[in-house]
Amino acid sequence: MENVYESGRSNGDAADGQLARERKEICERLAGCWDEELLWQAIVLFQNYPFCTSGRGARPGVAFTYTIKERRDGRLGGEMVVDRKEKTITQSSVYIAYRKVRELGGIVTGPKKLGVFGASYLYPVFIRFGVIRGTKPQGEDRADMPGAEQARALETEAHKTKA
């Protein structure tokens, strides 16, 4: 898998250097394997990170962040809570989508190909992690991936507001 975590980019939480290093490291680790538990660890590490859906046609994508729902005992649960939705995306839905990406060899042309509830939110997350390479051959630039420009703008804006 291609690693899309560029060290020169702001990551939306640049003030926390440790979190930035952990995010970079987990993306690099994901690039070398298909491990569902490692994927979930990445999901947890990227809570509150600014993402952007891929949009539709001429319409731009929408900005979103997510958190992991806490259990009653205070530990993290198995559900993603997207700030733009009332329903949650379960850990099992994340794994089903991840298996679909693996089945497609990392080449996924859009969120509908994932075939799960919340796919429009999982798609840009998987792109950020480097598990989805889009429709380009491995190793080519991904700057024109759906939502890439909006995501970069969100990251830059988040970095400016923290500075």
C-alpha positions as CSV (number, residue, x, y, z in Angstrom):
1,M,0.0,0.0,0.0
2,E,1.1,3.5,-0.7
3,N,1.9,5.8,2.3
4,V,0.2,9.2,1.9
5,Y,1.3,10.7,5.2
6,E,3.5,13.5,4.1
7,S,5.8,14.7,6.9
8,G,5.7,18.3,5.6
9,R,2.0,18.7,5.8
10,S,0.1,20.1,8.7
11,N,-2.0,17.4,10.3
12,G,-4.7,19.5,11.9
13,D,-3.2,19.0,15.4
14,A,0.3,20.2,14.8
15,A,0.6,21.7,18.3
16,D,0.7,18.2,19.6
17,G,4.0,16.9,18.2
18,Q,3.6,13.5,19.9
19,L,0.2,12.9,18.4
20,A,1.5,14.0,15.0
21,R,4.4,11.4,15.3
22,E,2.0,8.7,16.4
23,R,-0.4,9.4,13.5
24,K,2.5,9.3,11.0
25,E,3.9,6.1,12.4
26,I,0.5,4.3,12.4
27,C,-0.1,5.3,8.7
28,E,3.4,3.9,7.8
29,R,2.6,0.7,9.7
30,L,-0.7,0.4,7.9
31,A,1.1,0.7,4.6
32,G,2.9,-2.5,5.2
33,C,0.0,-4.8,6.2
34,W,-3.7,-5.5,6.2
35,D,-4.4,-5.5,10.0
36,E,-7.9,-4.7,11.2
37,E,-6.8,-4.0,14.8
38,L,-4.1,-1.7,13.6
39,L,-6.7,0.1,11.4
40,W,-8.9,0.6,14.5
41,Q,-5.9,2.0,16.4
42,A,-5.5,4.5,13.5
43,I,-9.2,5.4,13.7
44,V,-8.8,6.1,17.4
45,L,-5.6,8.2,16.8
46,F,-7.3,10.4,14.2
47,Q,-10.2,11.4,16.3
48,N,-11.0,15.2,15.9
49,Y,-8.8,15.3,12.8
50,P,-10.4,17.4,10.0
51,F,-11.5,15.3,7.0
52,C,-13.6,16.2,4.0
53,T,-16.0,13.9,2.1
54,S,-15.3,13.5,-1.6
55,G,-18.3,15.5,-2.8
56,R,-20.5,14.7,-5.7
57,G,-20.1,15.9,-9.3
58,A,-19.5,19.7,-9.2
59,R,-20.6,19.9,-5.5
60,P,-17.7,20.1,-3.1
61,G,-17.3,17.7,-0.2
62,V,-18.3,18.6,3.4
63,A,-15.9,19.0,6.3
64,F,-16.3,16.6,9.2
65,T,-14.5,15.2,12.3
66,Y,-15.3,12.2,14.4
67,T,-14.8,10.8,17.9
68,I,-15.0,7.3,19.3
69,K,-17.9,6.8,21.6
70,E,-17.0,6.0,25.2
71,R,-18.5,3.1,27.1
72,R,-20.1,3.5,30.5
73,D,-16.9,2.4,32.1
74,G,-15.0,5.3,30.4
75,R,-13.1,3.1,27.9
76,L,-13.3,3.7,24.2
77,G,-16.1,1.7,22.5
78,G,-16.5,0.4,19.0
79,E,-18.4,3.2,17.4
80,M,-17.4,6.3,15.4
81,V,-19.5,9.4,16.0
82,V,-19.3,11.7,13.0
83,D,-20.1,15.3,13.9
84,R,-22.4,15.6,10.9
85,K,-24.5,12.5,11.6
86,E,-27.0,11.4,14.3
87,K,-26.1,7.7,13.8
88,T,-22.8,6.1,14.6
89,I,-20.5,4.0,12.3
90,T,-19.8,0.7,14.1
91,Q,-16.4,-0.9,14.3
92,S,-17.8,-3.9,12.3
93,S,-18.9,-1.6,9.5
94,V,-15.3,-0.2,9.4
95,Y,-13.9,-3.7,9.2
96,I,-16.3,-4.7,6.4
97,A,-15.4,-1.6,4.4
98,Y,-11.7,-2.4,5.1
99,R,-12.1,-5.9,3.8
100,K,-13.8,-4.6,0.7
101,V,-10.8,-2.2,0.1
102,R,-8.5,-5.2,0.5
103,E,-10.6,-7.3,-1.9
104,L,-10.3,-4.4,-4.5
105,G,-6.6,-4.2,-4.0
106,G,-6.7,-0.7,-2.6
107,I,-8.2,0.7,-5.8
108,V,-11.6,2.1,-4.9
109,T,-13.2,4.6,-7.2
110,G,-15.7,6.1,-4.7
111,P,-17.4,5.6,-1.4
112,K,-20.3,3.6,-2.8
113,K,-17.9,0.8,-3.7
114,L,-17.3,0.2,0.1
115,G,-21.0,-0.8,0.4
116,V,-21.5,0.0,4.1
117,F,-23.3,2.6,6.2
118,G,-21.1,5.6,6.6
119,A,-19.0,4.9,3.5
120,S,-18.9,8.6,2.5
121,Y,-17.0,9.2,5.8
122,L,-14.9,6.1,5.8
123,Y,-13.7,6.7,2.2
124,P,-11.6,9.9,2.9
125,V,-10.4,8.4,6.2
126,F,-9.1,5.4,4.3
127,I,-7.5,7.7,1.7
128,R,-5.7,9.6,4.5
129,F,-4.4,6.4,6.0
130,G,-3.1,5.3,2.6
131,V,-5.2,2.1,2.4
132,I,-7.2,3.5,-0.6
133,R,-5.0,4.4,-3.6
134,G,-7.9,5.5,-5.9
135,T,-7.8,4.6,-9.5
136,K,-4.2,5.6,-10.2
137,P,-1.4,3.0,-10.5
138,Q,0.6,2.6,-7.3
139,G,3.3,5.3,-6.7
140,E,1.6,8.1,-8.6
141,D,0.7,11.4,-7.0
142,R,-2.7,11.4,-5.3
143,A,-3.2,15.2,-5.2
144,D,-6.3,14.9,-7.5
145,M,-8.0,12.2,-5.4
146,P,-11.7,13.1,-4.5
147,G,-11.7,15.4,-1.6
148,A,-7.9,15.9,-1.5
149,E,-8.0,19.6,-2.2
150,Q,-10.7,20.2,0.4
151,A,-8.9,18.1,3.0
152,R,-5.7,20.1,2.5
153,A,-7.6,23.4,2.9
154,L,-9.2,22.1,6.1
155,E,-5.8,21.0,7.4
156,T,-4.3,24.4,6.6
157,E,-7.2,26.2,8.2
158,A,-7.0,24.0,11.4
159,H,-3.3,24.7,11.6
160,K,-3.8,28.4,11.3
161,T,-6.4,28.5,14.1
162,K,-4.2,26.6,16.5
163,A,-1.2,28.8,15.8
